[in-house]
Amino acid sequence: MSEESTHFIFDEQRVLISPDLRIIFSFLKEIEKEIESLLNFDKKIESIRNRYLEIIKFVEFLGNKLKEKSIDFNYQLSEDPANIADDLKFHHPLRSEMIVLFANLETLFCLDIAYDNKTFDQGEIISRAMDQKVVKAFIENFCLSKDNDWSIKNPERIQHISPDDLRKLRNALTHFFSVGKGMGVAHDLLNEKSRKLELATKFQAKFLSPEDLFEILRGAAKLMMRKWSRDCIRDMSIKSGEFKERILCVRDVVGSHGVQVVMNDQIKI
């Protein structure tokens, strides 16, 4: 049996993980940080824009003070400052955000396949990922589970979202850059209007925001960690090698097939 250390204990707040498994957690955390940055990009741009407009008002205030004191100055800006503020207006890429989030869902899905089937063979993982029964089971057990944190916060909404809704929405977005008939995509700022429309149509119209899907996937990842932790603790008590075999397959999938980001200072030429 492999000599690698494979302890994985999750206490709902922290993950206590063996060094040999850190690559898994680092991989998932980096993806989460990138998605969080993407979803918050418009908020950062709007914050910069508001601060810039505040500076323009302050400069205008100073200019008026100079005029009051009859202090002549001659300085011409190359561009109207108001135009720069307009350039900082952000068009929200809802479809693109959802596609990135569905890519994250598939990452979690493939890691779960590797774990359940004790395999890191890419061909086998892809083959199993094409099985719609396997897809549906993953969505039910992790994404739309009653134990998912998002489900707990949104008990009424979760009743009206099916695995087929998510699957069709994913296919519509990733294959046609569109929106499926079963579920629409709405900006989180339209949350109140979306909820009213869902109720008015008796959930014939259903909406999911990128923020909703991000929280669903966070909840799914948390449930996966609970599963790994539970299996690890059980195997430690009965001295079984089952968990070790499974989790090392997950590690090898990440190490062999996970895209590695190379930073500029890492390239020595």
C-alpha positions as CSV (number, residue, x, y, z in Angstrom):
1,M,0.0,0.0,0.0
2,S,1.1,3.6,-0.7
3,E,3.1,5.3,2.1
4,E,1.5,8.7,1.4
5,S,-0.2,10.4,4.3
6,T,-3.9,10.9,3.4
7,H,-5.7,12.3,6.5
8,F,-8.6,14.6,5.5
9,I,-10.7,16.0,8.4
10,F,-13.3,18.7,7.9
11,D,-15.0,20.1,11.0
12,E,-17.3,22.5,9.0
13,Q,-14.9,25.4,9.7
14,R,-11.4,24.1,8.9
15,V,-9.8,21.4,6.8
16,L,-7.1,19.5,8.5
17,I,-5.3,17.9,5.5
18,S,-2.1,15.9,5.1
19,P,0.7,17.5,3.0
20,D,0.4,14.8,0.4
21,L,-3.2,16.0,-0.3
22,R,-2.7,19.8,-0.2
23,I,-2.6,20.0,-4.0
24,I,-6.4,19.1,-4.1
25,F,-7.4,21.8,-1.6
26,S,-5.1,24.4,-3.2
27,F,-6.5,23.6,-6.6
28,L,-10.1,24.0,-5.5
29,K,-9.3,27.2,-3.5
30,E,-7.6,28.9,-6.4
31,I,-10.6,28.2,-8.7
32,E,-12.9,29.6,-6.1
33,K,-10.7,32.8,-5.7
34,E,-10.7,33.3,-9.5
35,I,-14.5,33.0,-9.7
36,E,-15.0,35.3,-6.8
37,S,-12.8,37.9,-8.5
38,L,-14.8,37.5,-11.7
39,L,-18.1,37.9,-10.0
40,N,-16.9,41.0,-8.0
41,F,-15.2,42.7,-10.9
42,D,-18.1,45.0,-11.7
43,K,-18.3,46.0,-8.1
44,K,-14.6,46.9,-8.1
45,I,-15.0,48.9,-11.3
46,E,-18.0,50.8,-9.9
47,S,-16.1,51.6,-6.8
48,I,-13.2,53.0,-8.8
49,R,-15.7,55.0,-10.9
50,N,-17.4,56.5,-7.9
51,R,-14.0,57.5,-6.4
52,Y,-13.0,59.0,-9.7
53,L,-16.2,61.1,-9.9
54,E,-15.6,62.2,-6.3
55,I,-12.1,63.5,-7.4
56,I,-13.6,65.3,-10.4
57,K,-16.0,67.1,-8.0
58,F,-13.1,68.0,-5.7
59,V,-11.0,69.4,-8.6
60,E,-14.1,71.4,-9.8
61,F,-14.4,72.8,-6.3
62,L,-10.7,73.8,-6.2
63,G,-11.1,75.4,-9.7
64,N,-13.9,77.6,-8.5
65,K,-11.9,78.6,-5.4
66,L,-9.1,79.7,-7.7
67,K,-11.5,81.8,-9.8
68,E,-12.9,83.4,-6.7
69,K,-9.4,84.5,-5.8
70,S,-8.9,85.7,-9.4
71,I,-5.9,83.3,-9.8
72,D,-5.4,82.7,-13.5
73,F,-4.2,79.3,-14.5
74,N,-4.1,77.7,-17.9
75,Y,-4.2,73.9,-18.1
76,Q,-6.1,71.9,-20.7
77,L,-6.8,68.2,-20.2
78,S,-6.5,66.0,-23.3
79,E,-9.9,64.5,-22.6
80,D,-13.0,65.5,-20.9
81,P,-12.9,63.8,-17.4
82,A,-16.5,62.8,-17.7
83,N,-15.6,60.6,-20.7
84,I,-13.1,58.7,-18.6
85,A,-15.9,58.1,-16.0
86,D,-18.1,56.7,-18.8
87,D,-15.4,54.4,-19.9
88,L,-15.5,52.8,-16.5
89,K,-19.1,51.7,-16.9
90,F,-19.2,47.9,-16.9
91,H,-21.3,45.7,-19.1
92,H,-22.1,42.7,-16.9
93,P,-21.2,39.4,-18.7
94,L,-23.9,37.2,-17.2
95,R,-23.6,34.4,-19.7
96,S,-19.8,34.3,-19.5
97,E,-20.0,34.1,-15.7
98,M,-22.4,31.3,-15.8
99,I,-20.3,29.3,-18.3
100,V,-17.3,29.7,-15.9
101,L,-19.4,28.5,-13.0
102,F,-20.6,25.5,-14.9
103,A,-17.0,24.7,-15.7
104,N,-16.4,24.7,-12.0
105,L,-19.4,22.3,-11.5
106,E,-17.8,19.9,-14.0
107,T,-14.5,20.1,-12.1
108,L,-16.2,19.0,-8.9
109,F,-18.2,16.3,-10.8
110,C,-15.0,14.8,-12.4
111,L,-13.3,14.7,-9.0
112,D,-16.3,12.9,-7.5
113,I,-16.2,10.4,-10.4
114,A,-12.5,9.8,-9.7
115,Y,-13.2,9.3,-6.0
116,D,-16.2,7.0,-6.4
117,N,-14.7,4.8,-9.1
118,K,-11.1,4.8,-7.8
119,T,-9.7,6.0,-11.1
120,F,-7.5,8.7,-12.4
121,D,-7.8,7.5,-16.0
122,Q,-9.0,10.5,-18.1
123,G,-10.8,8.4,-20.6
124,E,-12.8,6.5,-18.0
125,I,-13.7,9.7,-16.2
126,I,-14.9,11.3,-19.4
127,S,-16.9,8.2,-20.3
128,R,-18.7,8.2,-17.0
129,A,-19.3,11.9,-17.1
130,M,-21.3,11.4,-20.3
131,D,-23.8,9.1,-18.5
132,Q,-26.8,11.3,-17.8
133,K,-27.8,9.1,-14.8
134,V,-24.4,9.8,-13.2
135,V,-24.8,13.6,-14.0
136,K,-28.3,13.6,-12.4
137,A,-27.1,11.7,-9.3
138,F,-24.2,14.2,-8.7
139,I,-26.5,17.2,-9.1
140,E,-29.1,15.7,-6.7
141,N,-26.6,14.6,-4.1
142,F,-24.5,17.7,-4.0
143,C,-25.8,20.7,-5.9
144,L,-29.5,20.4,-5.1
145,S,-29.3,18.4,-1.9
146,K,-31.4,19.5,1.0
147,D,-28.1,19.7,2.9
148,N,-26.6,22.2,0.5
149,D,-26.2,25.6,2.3
150,W,-27.9,27.3,-0.6
151,S,-30.9,24.9,-0.4
152,I,-31.2,25.5,3.4
153,K,-31.3,29.3,2.8
154,N,-33.7,29.0,-0.2
155,P,-36.2,26.2,0.7
156,E,-39.0,27.3,-1.5
157,R,-36.8,27.9,-4.6
158,I,-35.0,24.6,-4.3
159,Q,-38.3,22.7,-4.6
160,H,-38.8,24.1,-8.1
161,I,-35.3,23.5,-9.5
162,S,-34.6,20.0,-10.9
163,P,-31.3,18.4,-12.0
164,D,-32.7,18.6,-15.6
165,D,-33.1,22.4,-15.2
166,L,-29.4,22.8,-14.4
167,R,-28.3,20.3,-17.1
168,K,-30.3,22.1,-19.8
169,L,-29.2,25.5,-18.7
170,R,-25.6,24.3,-18.7
171,N,-26.0,22.8,-22.2
172,A,-27.7,25.9,-23.6
173,L,-25.0,28.2,-22.3
174,T,-21.9,26.2,-23.1
175,H,-23.0,25.0,-26.5
176,F,-25.0,27.9,-27.8
177,F,-24.0,30.8,-25.6
178,S,-27.8,31.2,-25.0
179,V,-30.4,30.6,-22.4
180,G,-32.5,27.4,-22.2
181,K,-36.3,27.5,-22.1
182,G,-36.5,25.9,-18.6
183,M,-34.6,28.5,-16.6
184,G,-33.3,32.0,-17.2
185,V,-30.3,33.9,-16.0
186,A,-30.8,37.1,-14.0
187,H,-28.4,39.6,-12.4
188,D,-28.4,39.4,-8.6
189,L,-29.6,43.0,-8.4
190,L,-32.9,41.9,-10.0
191,N,-33.4,39.3,-7.3
192,E,-36.7,40.8,-6.0
193,K,-38.2,41.1,-9.4
194,S,-37.2,37.6,-10.4
195,R,-38.7,36.2,-7.2
196,K,-42.0,38.0,-7.9
197,L,-42.1,36.8,-11.5
198,E,-41.5,33.2,-10.4
199,L,-44.4,33.4,-8.0
200,A,-46.7,35.1,-10.5
201,T,-46.0,32.3,-13.1
202,K,-46.2,29.5,-10.4
203,F,-42.5,28.8,-11.3
204,Q,-43.2,28.3,-15.0
205,A,-40.5,31.0,-15.2
206,K,-37.4,30.3,-13.0
207,F,-34.3,32.4,-12.6
208,L,-30.8,31.7,-11.4
209,S,-28.1,34.3,-10.9
210,P,-24.3,33.7,-11.1
211,E,-24.3,34.5,-7.3
212,D,-26.9,31.7,-6.8
213,L,-24.9,29.2,-8.7
214,F,-21.7,30.2,-7.0
215,E,-23.3,29.5,-3.6
216,I,-24.7,26.2,-4.8
217,L,-21.3,25.1,-5.9
218,R,-19.7,26.2,-2.7
219,G,-22.3,24.1,-0.9
220,A,-21.6,21.2,-3.2
221,A,-17.8,21.4,-2.5
222,K,-18.6,21.5,1.2
223,L,-20.7,18.4,0.9
224,M,-17.9,16.6,-0.9
225,M,-15.5,17.5,1.8
226,R,-17.9,16.2,4.4
227,K,-18.1,12.9,2.5
228,W,-14.3,12.6,2.3
229,S,-13.9,13.5,5.9
230,R,-16.5,11.0,7.0
231,D,-14.9,8.2,4.9
232,C,-11.4,9.1,6.3
233,I,-12.6,9.0,9.9
234,R,-14.4,5.7,9.3
235,D,-11.4,4.1,7.6
236,M,-9.1,5.2,10.4
237,S,-11.3,3.5,12.9
238,I,-11.4,0.2,11.1
239,K,-7.9,0.5,9.6
240,S,-9.1,0.2,6.0
241,G,-7.2,1.5,3.0
242,E,-10.4,2.3,1.0
243,F,-10.3,6.1,1.6
244,K,-6.6,6.3,0.8
245,E,-7.1,4.6,-2.5
246,R,-10.0,6.8,-3.4
247,I,-8.5,10.2,-2.4
248,L,-5.1,9.4,-4.0
249,C,-7.0,9.0,-7.3
250,V,-8.5,12.5,-6.8
251,R,-5.0,13.9,-6.1
252,D,-3.6,12.2,-9.2
253,V,-6.4,13.6,-11.3
254,V,-5.5,17.1,-10.1
255,G,-1.8,16.6,-10.5
256,S,-2.0,15.0,-13.9
257,H,-4.9,16.8,-15.6
258,G,-5.5,20.0,-13.7
259,V,-4.4,23.0,-15.6
260,Q,-1.4,24.6,-13.9
261,V,-1.1,28.4,-13.8
262,V,2.4,29.6,-14.5
263,M,3.4,33.1,-13.2
264,N,5.9,35.3,-14.9
265,D,8.5,35.1,-12.1
266,Q,8.4,31.3,-12.3
267,I,9.9,31.3,-15.8
268,K,13.7,31.7,-15.6
269,I,15.1,32.4,-19.1
